[in-house]
Amino acid sequence: MTHVTSNAPTGTPNWLDLGVPDIERAKTFYGTLFGWQYQDTGPETGNYHQCMLRGEPVAGMMKNPDEHATEFWWGVYFAADDCDEVVQRATDAGAKVVAPAYDVMDLGRAAILKDPQGAQFGLWEGRTHIGSRFVNEPGSLVWNDLVTSDADAARQFYTAVFGYRLEAVPGDMDYTALRRPDGHYIGGVHGQPDTTSPSWISYFDVADADEAVRRVRAGGGTVDDEPRDSPYGRIAAVRDPFGVPFRVMKTAPNPN
């Protein structure tokens, strides 16, 4: 368990949010799955809802403003000590700017980018809102994978932007773990040459992966991959009722 009380180092996943057609259905689904409660931040924010765990925010969701949208996803944000500076580094490395750096009231400063392969991600420079207040415990973010067709290019890009250290994972799969400069793991790059839509996939910690899968199905979601054991924990690939992909993971004990 990690209780976050200050801004995380640059390159740390520090927030994620979701836009879907039916916010009430989403609240019921994720509330049942993760035990979340919700705080509506009001009409001035488009009724953006903070997803609360033990009274503190761990994620956000809102009704998607595009009535014609057919694809939805969890958007992950990475901590930036200087949002504008990190945007510049990213564009120098080949990123496309989706939304230039902008202030979100007094909460912080954000930007939305796409890496050179097209995977979208955000930056968050926290002010009064530092991001997810709990991570690495049931009901909160624990890991993030970039699934991409060109893993070599992705590794070069994210190393240039965030200074990650790369750790190749042995085995047949093209997978590289990402560490911050201080050695802390933040996620990985999974190379899949046949991927046509590169994207970041978020993992949520759960107390029991098999029970989480049962709740996903009961709530109208679907299961892409049944729970399986890995060196990092017991993992399942699932989707919510709107087709949003994510992972649930009962984390293995970590000696670090």
matplotlib code that plots the C-alpha trace (Angstrom):
import matplotlib.pyplot as plt

x = [0.0, 1.2, -0.5, 0.6, 0.8, 3.0, 3.7, 5.3, 8.6, 8.3, 7.4, 5.3, 1.7, -0.2, -3.8, -6.2, -9.7, -12.4, -15.2, -18.2, -21.8, -23.5, -21.9, -24.4, -23.8, -20.1, -20.3, -22.3, -19.9, -16.7, -18.2, -19.1, -15.8, -13.4, -15.5, -15.3, -17.5, -17.9, -17.6, -19.3, -17.1, -20.0, -21.2, -18.2, -16.1, -18.6, -19.7, -16.4, -16.6, -13.7, -13.5, -12.9, -11.2, -11.5, -12.4, -9.6, -9.4, -7.8, -9.2, -11.8, -14.7, -17.2, -19.9, -18.2, -19.3, -19.2, -22.5, -21.2, -18.1, -17.9, -14.5, -13.6, -10.5, -8.8, -6.4, -3.3, -1.4, 2.3, 3.6, 5.5, 7.4, 7.1, 4.4, 5.5, 9.1, 8.0, 5.8, 8.8, 10.9, 8.2, 7.6, 11.4, 11.3, 8.5, 5.2, 2.1, 0.3, -3.4, -4.1, -1.3, -0.5, -3.4, -4.3, -7.1, -8.3, -6.0, -5.8, -2.8, -1.6, -2.2, -1.4, -2.5, 0.0, 0.4, 3.7, 5.3, 3.4, 0.0, -0.5, -2.2, -1.2, -1.4, 0.8, -0.2, 1.7, -0.1, -0.9, -3.8, -4.6, -1.6, -3.3, -4.2, -3.9, -3.6, -1.8, -0.6, -3.5, -6.9, -9.1, -6.2, -3.7, -0.8, 0.8, 0.6, 1.6, 2.2, 1.1, 2.8, 3.8, 7.3, 8.7, 12.2, 11.0, 8.7, 11.6, 13.7, 10.9, 9.9, 13.5, 14.1, 11.0, 11.1, 14.6, 13.4, 15.7, 15.0, 14.9, 14.4, 12.2, 13.4, 11.2, 9.6, 7.5, 8.9, 8.5, 10.6, 9.9, 10.3, 11.9, 12.2, 15.8, 15.5, 14.8, 11.0, 9.0, 6.2, 5.1, 6.3, 6.5, 4.9, 5.9, 3.2, 4.0, 0.4, -1.0, -2.9, -3.9, -1.0, -2.3, -1.5, -3.4, -3.9, -3.8, -5.9, -4.9, -7.6, -7.7, -8.8, -8.5, -11.0, -13.6, -12.9, -13.6, -16.9, -17.9, -16.9, -19.2, -22.0, -21.8, -22.1, -18.4, -16.5, -13.3, -10.6, -8.2, -9.1, -7.0, -3.5, -0.5, 2.6, 5.8, 4.1, 0.8, -2.5, -3.8, -6.9, -7.7, -11.2, -13.5, -16.2, -19.8, -18.6, -15.8, -13.0, -10.0, -8.1, -6.5, -7.2, -4.3, -3.7, -0.2, 2.5, 4.6, 7.3, 10.8, 11.5]
y = [0.0, 3.5, 6.6, 9.5, 12.8, 14.9, 15.2, 12.1, 12.3, 13.0, 10.0, 8.3, 7.4, 9.7, 9.9, 8.2, 9.0, 7.8, 9.2, 7.0, 7.4, 6.4, 7.8, 6.2, 2.7, 3.3, 4.3, 1.2, -1.1, 0.3, 0.9, -2.8, -3.9, -1.7, -0.4, 3.2, 6.0, 9.2, 13.0, 15.1, 18.2, 20.2, 21.7, 24.0, 20.9, 19.1, 17.1, 15.3, 12.7, 11.8, 8.1, 7.9, 5.2, 5.6, 9.2, 10.2, 10.4, 7.6, 8.2, 10.2, 9.7, 11.7, 11.5, 11.5, 14.8, 13.2, 11.6, 9.8, 8.3, 4.5, 3.9, 4.6, 4.1, 4.7, 7.6, 7.5, 10.7, 10.9, 13.3, 16.3, 18.7, 21.2, 20.3, 22.7, 21.5, 17.8, 18.7, 20.2, 17.1, 14.9, 16.9, 17.0, 13.2, 13.0, 13.3, 14.9, 17.4, 16.6, 19.3, 21.8, 22.5, 24.2, 25.1, 23.2, 25.9, 25.8, 22.0, 21.6, 21.9, 19.2, 18.3, 15.4, 13.8, 10.9, 9.2, 8.6, 5.3, 6.9, 5.8, 8.6, 9.7, 12.7, 14.8, 16.2, 18.8, 18.7, 21.8, 21.5, 18.1, 15.9, 12.9, 9.5, 9.4, 5.7, 3.3, -0.3, -1.5, -3.0, -0.6, 1.5, 1.8, -0.7, -1.0, 0.3, -1.5, 0.2, -2.2, -1.1, -2.4, -0.8, -1.5, -0.3, 3.1, 3.3, 2.5, 5.2, 7.7, 7.2, 7.0, 10.4, 12.0, 10.5, 9.1, 5.6, 2.7, -0.3, -3.9, -6.6, -9.4, -12.9, -15.1, -15.4, -12.2, -8.8, -7.1, -4.5, -3.2, 0.5, 2.0, 5.6, 6.9, 6.0, 2.4, 2.4, 0.3, 2.2, -0.3, -1.9, -1.8, -4.9, -5.2, -6.8, -6.3, -6.8, -4.0, -1.5, 0.8, 1.3, 2.2, 2.3, -0.3, 0.2, -2.4, -2.2, -4.0, -6.4, -8.6, -11.6, -11.7, -14.5, -12.8, -9.6, -11.4, -12.7, -9.1, -7.9, -10.4, -9.8, -6.1, -6.5, -6.4, -9.0, -11.1, -11.2, -13.4, -15.5, -15.1, -16.5, -16.5, -14.6, -13.6, -10.3, -11.7, -13.2, -11.2, -11.1, -8.9, -7.5, -4.8, -2.7, -2.6, 0.1, -2.0, -0.2, -2.6, -2.8, -5.4, -6.7, -8.0, -9.7, -8.5, -10.9, -10.0, -7.6, -8.0, -4.4]
z = [0.0, -0.8, 0.6, -1.6, 0.2, -2.2, -5.9, -7.3, -9.3, -13.0, -15.0, -12.3, -13.3, -11.0, -12.3, -14.7, -15.9, -18.1, -20.2, -21.0, -22.3, -19.1, -16.0, -13.6, -15.0, -14.8, -11.2, -10.3, -12.2, -10.8, -7.3, -7.1, -8.5, -6.5, -3.6, -4.9, -3.8, -5.9, -5.5, -8.2, -8.7, -10.2, -13.4, -13.7, -14.4, -16.6, -13.5, -13.4, -10.8, -8.5, -7.6, -3.9, -1.9, 1.9, 1.3, -1.0, -4.8, -6.8, -10.3, -12.2, -14.6, -16.5, -19.2, -22.6, -24.2, -27.7, -28.3, -31.4, -29.7, -30.0, -28.4, -24.8, -22.6, -19.3, -19.9, -17.8, -16.7, -15.8, -13.2, -14.5, -12.3, -15.2, -17.6, -20.3, -20.2, -20.4, -23.4, -25.1, -24.5, -25.8, -29.0, -29.5, -29.3, -31.9, -29.9, -31.2, -29.0, -28.6, -26.0, -25.2, -21.6, -19.8, -16.2, -14.5, -12.1, -9.1, -9.2, -11.6, -15.1, -17.7, -21.3, -23.6, -26.1, -28.4, -28.7, -32.1, -32.5, -31.6, -28.0, -26.0, -22.6, -20.3, -18.1, -14.7, -12.8, -9.5, -7.4, -5.0, -6.6, -6.5, -8.3, -7.0, -3.2, -2.9, -5.3, -5.1, -3.0, -3.8, -5.7, -6.9, -9.8, -9.6, -13.0, -16.6, -19.9, -23.2, -25.9, -29.2, -32.6, -32.3, -28.9, -29.8, -30.8, -27.7, -25.4, -26.9, -26.7, -23.1, -22.0, -23.7, -22.1, -18.6, -18.1, -17.5, -16.9, -19.0, -17.7, -20.3, -19.0, -19.9, -22.0, -25.4, -25.0, -26.1, -22.8, -21.0, -17.5, -17.0, -13.9, -12.8, -12.4, -8.6, -9.5, -8.8, -11.3, -13.1, -15.8, -19.0, -22.8, -24.5, -28.1, -30.3, -34.0, -35.1, -32.9, -35.0, -32.1, -29.6, -26.2, -22.5, -20.4, -16.7, -14.0, -10.9, -7.7, -6.3, -3.3, -5.4, -9.2, -9.6, -7.6, -9.5, -12.8, -11.4, -10.5, -14.0, -15.6, -13.1, -13.8, -17.6, -18.4, -20.4, -19.9, -22.6, -20.6, -17.6, -14.4, -14.8, -12.5, -13.4, -11.4, -10.7, -9.5, -10.7, -13.6, -15.8, -18.9, -18.7, -20.2, -18.6, -20.0, -22.5, -23.9, -22.0, -21.5, -18.3, -16.1, -12.6, -10.6, -7.2, -6.7, -5.7, -2.7, -3.8, -2.2, -3.2]

ax = plt.figure().add_subplot(projection="3d")
ax.plot(x, y, z, "-o")
ax.set_aspect("equal")
plt.show()
